[in-house]
Amino acid sequence: MGSLMDIVEWIHDEHDQNLVITSGFRRGDPGVHGQSPLRGIDLRSRIYSDPDRLCRLVSDHWEYDRIRPEKVCALLHGLGLNEHIHLQVHPNTKRR
């Protein structure tokens, strides 16, 4: 399984800059932000010149779940100052 930290380290190595985590564990969250071990974090998107490209690169290199190929490990969402990159993993996540 590819862990969340595997993807975080890969992004850091690919872009040679520190990531800014804006949200991580949320107690009571029914989604990936509420899992243990943690399966989802949000990153500040505005530190990247092209955050959409970063999400595409993560998707090109990481498979979220082979059973659900429509799911991705990175997506850009939110509006304005709330825009962020959501990273998520699944027990079936692996590097392509």
ABEGO torsion letter per residue (X at the ends): XBBAAAAAAAAAAAAGBBBBBABBBBBGBABAAABOBBABBBBBAAABABAAAAAAAAAAABBABAABAABBABBBBEBEAABBBBBBBBAABBBX
